[in-house]
Amino acid sequence: MGKLSDVLGLANLKELLLVSQTALHIVLILGLAWVLLRVSEKAIRMLKAYLRSQADNNLEELKRIETLSRVFRYIASVIISVVAGMVVLSEMGVSIAPILATAGVLGIAVGFGAQSLIKDYFNGFFLLLENQVRQGDVVEVGGKGGLVEEVTLRYIKMRDYDGHVHFIPNGIITTVTNMSRGFAYAVIDVGVAYREDLDEVMDLMRQVGAAMREDAAFGAKMLETMEMAGVDRWDDSAVIIRCRFKVLPLEQWGIRREYLRRLKRAFDLHGVEIPYPHITVYPGQLKDGSAPPLQVVQCGEAAKAAQG
């Protein structure tokens, strides 16, 4: 009996040591995973700081660096977590080979049912690789427009002027209109009456543009003097004159509003008419070439005539 108890005690001791060794390995694996997460995060921050120092305060490069750093942090955390989980399962005696094989078969099955999801990730990868969209840009994608708050491999998160948040899956994006790259144009159409002297009106528009160019608050946002395109079209009630300003990115809307405000005041001072829409009434023509008289009756008089 003594020898049997000694053997059982030794077996229990070996099993306890094995469990303790496994637990220690798991703790070491989790600790190493935590350290790798911290190291990867610090390395990404250092790389981000280095790239920002090389960007020389270039706003576009800074936006791109910020967007890519967020994506790299997400990818690093997913890879380290998945690998650590697989190694922990292996230490616990769970064979990961069947899991990997099952995951491969399941991945094929899921792939057929989640083609749109895979397309989202592929499109998102190329959107970032080709630097089409960055955090902080103002873009129009998927029929929506707004300020980009977040870019991932899965979707683009935007907030429009009304404060509405739009999540656009990358898989449905076929065209990206980016309104915040390098420079922008504030295109302005001004309508004046047909009776006005167009040369004088265009000279007045140039004067207002030159005054804005000399203004300390707005001149720094304007890259060039105003470009006068000239008469763009004839509308029913007005002649449309088009001009534009080359401005810094995202400043086109503010410059346009201020120019229209100043131009309205200048038109009022110089008596330039901004016409209201009007209608020309044609009463017709008789066969002998004469036109029938057009009778105009006020509403009150027409009512009295109908009652009488």
Backbone torsions as a table, in degrees:
resi	resn	phi	psi	omega
1	MET	NA	-38.2	-178.6
2	GLY	-63.2	-40.5	-179.9
3	LYS	-67.7	-37.7	-179.9
4	LEU	-64.9	-42.6	179.1
5	SER	-66.1	-35.5	177.8
6	ASP	-64.7	-40.2	-180.0
7	VAL	-66.1	-43.5	178.8
8	LEU	-64.0	-40.1	178.4
9	GLY	-64.1	-39.0	178.6
10	LEU	-67.0	-38.4	178.7
11	ALA	-65.1	-43.5	178.0
12	ASN	-62.6	-38.2	179.5
13	LEU	-65.4	-40.7	178.5
14	LYS	-65.1	-41.2	179.4
15	GLU	-64.3	-39.7	178.3
16	LEU	-64.8	-40.8	178.1
17	LEU	-64.7	-38.7	179.4
18	LEU	-64.9	-43.7	178.3
19	VAL	-63.1	-41.8	179.4
20	SER	-64.0	-39.8	178.6
21	GLN	-64.6	-41.9	178.2
22	THR	-63.1	-44.0	179.2
23	ALA	-62.3	-40.3	178.6
24	LEU	-63.7	-41.3	178.6
25	HIS	-63.0	-41.4	179.7
26	ILE	-63.8	-42.4	178.3
27	VAL	-62.9	-41.5	178.7
28	LEU	-64.5	-39.3	179.7
29	ILE	-64.7	-46.2	179.5
30	LEU	-64.2	-39.3	177.6
31	GLY	-64.4	-40.8	177.9
32	LEU	-65.7	-38.6	177.2
33	ALA	-62.7	-41.7	178.1
34	TRP	-62.4	-43.0	179.4
35	VAL	-63.5	-41.9	179.1
36	LEU	-63.6	-38.1	176.9
37	LEU	-62.0	-44.3	179.8
38	ARG	-66.5	-40.8	-179.5
39	VAL	-65.4	-43.9	179.7
40	SER	-63.7	-39.4	178.7
41	GLU	-64.7	-42.1	178.7
42	LYS	-67.4	-39.4	179.2
43	ALA	-64.4	-40.0	178.1
44	ILE	-65.6	-39.5	177.3
45	ARG	-63.8	-42.0	179.3
46	MET	-64.9	-42.8	177.8
47	LEU	-63.7	-39.2	178.6
48	LYS	-63.3	-44.2	179.0
49	ALA	-63.8	-39.4	179.6
50	TYR	-65.7	-45.2	-180.0
51	LEU	-65.2	-36.4	177.4
52	ARG	-65.2	-36.2	177.9
53	SER	-68.5	-30.7	178.7
54	GLN	-81.9	-16.1	-177.1
55	ALA	-74.0	-17.0	177.2
56	ASP	56.7	45.6	177.3
57	ASN	59.1	25.9	174.5
58	ASN	-75.7	114.4	-173.9
59	LEU	-60.3	-40.1	-178.8
60	GLU	-65.7	-42.1	179.0
61	GLU	-67.3	-37.2	178.3
62	LEU	-63.1	-40.5	177.2
63	LYS	-63.7	-42.1	-179.5
64	ARG	-65.2	-41.8	179.4
65	ILE	-62.3	-42.9	179.8
66	GLU	-63.6	-41.9	179.9
67	THR	-65.6	-46.7	-178.6
68	LEU	-66.8	-35.3	179.2
69	SER	-63.6	-39.5	177.7
70	ARG	-63.9	-42.1	179.8
71	VAL	-67.1	-42.0	179.2
72	PHE	-63.1	-39.5	177.8
73	ARG	-62.6	-41.1	179.7
74	TYR	-65.3	-45.0	-179.0
75	ILE	-64.1	-44.4	-179.5
76	ALA	-62.1	-43.1	-179.4
77	SER	-65.1	-39.0	179.5
78	VAL	-66.7	-45.8	-177.8
79	ILE	-64.3	-47.8	-179.0
80	ILE	-63.3	-40.7	-179.5
81	SER	-65.7	-43.1	-179.2
82	VAL	-66.2	-45.4	179.7
83	VAL	-63.7	-43.7	178.7
84	ALA	-62.2	-40.3	177.9
85	GLY	-63.3	-41.1	178.1
86	MET	-63.8	-43.1	-179.4
87	VAL	-67.2	-38.0	177.0
88	VAL	-63.0	-43.2	177.0
89	LEU	-62.1	-39.0	177.6
90	SER	-64.2	-40.3	177.9
91	GLU	-66.5	-30.6	178.9
92	MET	-79.9	1.8	177.5
93	GLY	91.0	4.7	178.2
94	VAL	-87.1	120.7	-179.7
95	SER	-71.4	122.9	-177.9
96	ILE	-87.7	-10.1	178.8
97	ALA	-62.0	-49.1	175.9
98	PRO	-62.1	-33.7	179.2
99	ILE	-64.4	-43.5	179.4
100	LEU	-65.7	-40.4	178.8
101	ALA	-65.0	-44.0	177.9
102	THR	-63.0	-41.1	179.1
103	ALA	-62.6	-35.4	178.2
104	GLY	-66.9	-45.8	178.0
105	VAL	-64.9	-43.7	179.3
106	LEU	-64.4	-34.6	178.7
107	GLY	-64.4	-37.1	177.5
108	ILE	-65.7	-43.5	-179.7
109	ALA	-65.1	-43.9	179.9
110	VAL	-67.3	-32.6	-179.0
111	GLY	-60.0	-38.2	178.3
112	PHE	-68.7	-33.5	-178.5
113	GLY	-89.3	-11.3	-177.0
114	ALA	-126.3	42.1	180.0
115	GLN	-63.9	-34.1	178.9
116	SER	-65.8	-36.8	178.6
117	LEU	-65.8	-43.6	177.8
118	ILE	-63.6	-38.9	177.8
119	LYS	-63.0	-37.5	177.5
120	ASP	-58.5	-45.6	-177.4
121	TYR	-69.3	-39.5	178.5
122	PHE	-65.2	-47.1	178.7
123	ASN	-62.6	-40.8	178.5
124	GLY	-62.3	-37.7	178.3
125	PHE	-62.0	-45.5	-178.1
126	PHE	-74.3	-29.5	174.6
127	LEU	-61.0	-40.7	178.7
128	LEU	-76.7	-39.9	-178.7
129	LEU	-62.9	-40.8	-178.2
130	GLU	-88.4	2.5	175.6
131	ASN	57.3	45.4	180.0
132	GLN	-82.7	-35.8	-176.8
133	VAL	-135.0	139.2	176.8
134	ARG	-136.8	159.3	176.3
135	GLN	-63.6	131.4	-178.3
136	GLY	98.3	-9.2	177.0
137	ASP	-77.0	158.1	170.0
138	VAL	-108.6	115.6	-172.5
139	VAL	-133.3	166.7	171.7
140	GLU	-126.2	113.4	-179.9
141	VAL	-139.8	147.1	176.3
142	GLY	58.0	28.1	-179.3
143	GLY	80.1	4.3	178.7
144	LYS	-123.2	152.7	178.4
145	GLY	-133.8	150.8	178.3
146	GLY	165.8	-173.3	179.9
147	LEU	-85.0	127.2	-178.7
148	VAL	-75.4	118.8	178.5
149	GLU	-98.9	-25.4	-178.5
150	GLU	-156.7	138.6	176.4
151	VAL	-126.2	121.8	175.8
152	THR	-126.6	176.4	175.9
153	LEU	-70.0	-15.1	-175.6
154	ARG	-97.6	-41.8	-172.5
155	TYR	-154.1	170.4	172.1
156	ILE	-118.5	128.9	179.5
157	LYS	-103.4	123.3	-177.5
158	MET	-128.3	152.2	174.0
159	ARG	-124.3	124.8	-177.0
160	ASP	-87.0	-176.8	-174.7
161	TYR	-64.9	-29.0	178.5
162	ASP	-80.6	-3.4	-178.8
163	GLY	91.4	2.0	179.3
164	HIS	-75.9	138.3	-179.4
165	VAL	-100.4	128.8	-179.6
166	HIS	-116.5	131.6	173.6
167	PHE	-107.3	113.1	-176.1
168	ILE	-107.7	112.5	175.2
169	PRO	-61.0	137.7	-177.1
170	ASN	-64.6	-23.3	-176.6
171	GLY	-68.1	-23.7	-178.0
172	ILE	-94.8	-1.3	-177.3
173	ILE	-82.7	117.0	175.8
174	THR	-111.5	-26.2	-179.3
175	THR	-137.6	133.9	176.9
176	VAL	-117.1	120.3	174.9
177	THR	-106.0	106.3	-177.4
178	ASN	-99.6	120.2	-176.2
179	MET	-101.6	17.9	-175.2
180	SER	-138.8	43.0	179.5
181	ARG	-115.9	118.5	172.3
182	GLY	71.3	-67.3	179.5
183	PHE	-157.7	173.5	178.3
184	ALA	-143.3	166.2	176.0
185	TYR	-118.6	130.5	171.1
186	ALA	-92.7	99.6	-177.4
187	VAL	-90.4	128.2	-173.6
188	ILE	-128.8	127.4	174.1
189	ASP	-108.0	126.2	-177.8
190	VAL	-119.0	128.3	178.3
191	GLY	-103.5	129.7	177.7
192	VAL	-128.8	162.8	-177.6
193	ALA	-69.0	156.8	-179.9
194	TYR	-65.5	-24.9	-177.3
195	ARG	-76.0	-15.0	-174.4
196	GLU	-75.2	150.9	173.8
197	ASP	-78.9	112.2	-172.5
198	LEU	-66.8	-33.2	178.4
199	ASP	-64.4	-42.0	178.5
200	GLU	-66.3	-39.1	178.9
201	VAL	-63.5	-43.6	179.9
202	MET	-66.8	-35.7	174.9
203	ASP	-63.2	-40.0	178.3
204	LEU	-65.6	-38.7	177.5
205	MET	-64.7	-39.5	177.4
206	ARG	-64.7	-39.0	178.6
207	GLN	-62.7	-42.7	178.1
208	VAL	-64.5	-40.2	177.6
209	GLY	-65.0	-39.5	178.3
210	ALA	-66.1	-36.9	177.9
211	ALA	-65.6	-37.8	176.4
212	MET	-67.0	-36.4	179.0
213	ARG	-63.3	-31.9	179.8
214	GLU	-86.0	-10.7	179.9
215	ASP	-72.0	135.9	-176.7
216	ALA	-66.7	-34.9	-176.3
217	ALA	-75.1	-35.0	-174.8
218	PHE	-106.8	-23.3	-177.9
219	GLY	-62.8	-34.5	-179.9
220	ALA	-68.1	-21.0	-179.2
221	LYS	-90.1	-11.2	-177.2
222	MET	-102.1	122.7	-175.5
223	LEU	-84.3	-27.6	-179.2
224	GLU	-142.6	167.6	175.4
225	THR	-70.5	165.3	-176.6
226	MET	-63.1	138.1	177.6
227	GLU	-103.9	117.8	-178.8
228	MET	-91.3	115.1	178.3
229	ALA	-81.5	-32.5	179.1
230	GLY	105.2	-159.9	-178.4
231	VAL	-70.2	121.4	-176.2
232	ASP	-93.5	-39.1	-179.6
233	ARG	-167.5	168.4	174.2
234	TRP	-108.1	116.2	174.2
235	ASP	-92.7	177.2	-178.2
236	ASP	-61.9	-36.5	-173.9
237	SER	-119.7	-3.8	-173.6
238	ALA	-153.0	158.1	169.7
239	VAL	-96.5	127.1	-175.0
240	ILE	-97.4	121.8	177.6
241	ILE	-109.4	131.2	-176.0
242	ARG	-112.1	138.9	173.5
243	CYS	-143.8	171.2	178.3
244	ARG	-154.8	156.8	177.3
245	PHE	-120.2	135.6	171.5
246	LYS	-88.2	119.5	-171.3
247	VAL	-131.9	173.4	175.0
248	LEU	-67.0	157.3	179.2
249	PRO	-56.8	138.3	176.6
250	LEU	72.2	6.3	179.0
251	GLU	-101.5	-0.8	-174.2
252	GLN	-65.7	-33.9	-177.6
253	TRP	-73.9	-41.5	177.9
254	GLY	-65.6	-41.3	178.1
255	ILE	-64.2	-41.5	-179.4
256	ARG	-63.4	-44.1	-179.7
257	ARG	-63.7	-43.3	-178.6
258	GLU	-67.6	-38.8	179.5
259	TYR	-64.7	-42.9	178.6
260	LEU	-64.6	-36.4	177.6
261	ARG	-63.5	-46.3	180.0
262	ARG	-68.7	-36.9	-178.4
263	LEU	-67.9	-36.6	177.0
264	LYS	-61.1	-43.9	178.1
265	ARG	-64.1	-41.0	178.5
266	ALA	-65.4	-40.2	177.3
267	PHE	-63.2	-39.2	178.5
268	ASP	-64.6	-40.3	-178.8
269	LEU	-68.2	-33.5	-176.2
270	HIS	-100.6	5.0	176.3
271	GLY	69.5	28.6	178.0
272	VAL	-83.1	128.1	-175.4
273	GLU	-84.6	128.3	169.4
274	ILE	-101.5	100.7	-166.1
275	PRO	-72.5	147.5	168.4
276	TYR	-82.5	154.7	174.8
277	PRO	-61.2	137.6	177.9
278	HIS	-136.5	163.3	-176.0
279	ILE	-120.7	133.4	174.8
280	THR	-96.6	121.8	-178.1
281	VAL	-96.2	124.9	179.2
282	TYR	-111.3	112.3	-175.1
283	PRO	-77.2	-7.4	-179.0
284	GLY	102.3	-177.9	-177.1
285	GLN	-145.6	135.4	178.0
286	LEU	-75.8	168.1	-178.1
287	LYS	-66.0	-27.0	178.7
288	ASP	-81.7	3.8	177.7
289	GLY	93.4	-9.2	179.9
290	SER	-85.0	154.2	-179.9
291	ALA	-102.5	134.3	178.4
292	PRO	-68.5	151.8	179.1
293	PRO	-66.5	143.7	178.1
294	LEU	-102.0	111.8	-177.7
295	GLN	-91.3	125.8	178.8
296	VAL	-111.0	121.7	-178.4
297	VAL	-124.8	132.1	176.4
298	GLN	-68.6	158.1	-175.4
299	CYS	-61.2	-41.7	-178.5
300	GLY	-64.6	-43.0	179.9
301	GLU	-67.3	-35.8	178.4
302	ALA	-66.0	-36.9	179.2
303	ALA	-67.6	-41.4	179.4
304	LYS	-64.2	-40.9	-178.8
305	ALA	-65.1	-37.5	179.7
306	ALA	-68.4	-35.2	-180.0
307	GLN	-75.1	-32.8	-177.8
308	GLY	-80.9	NA	NA
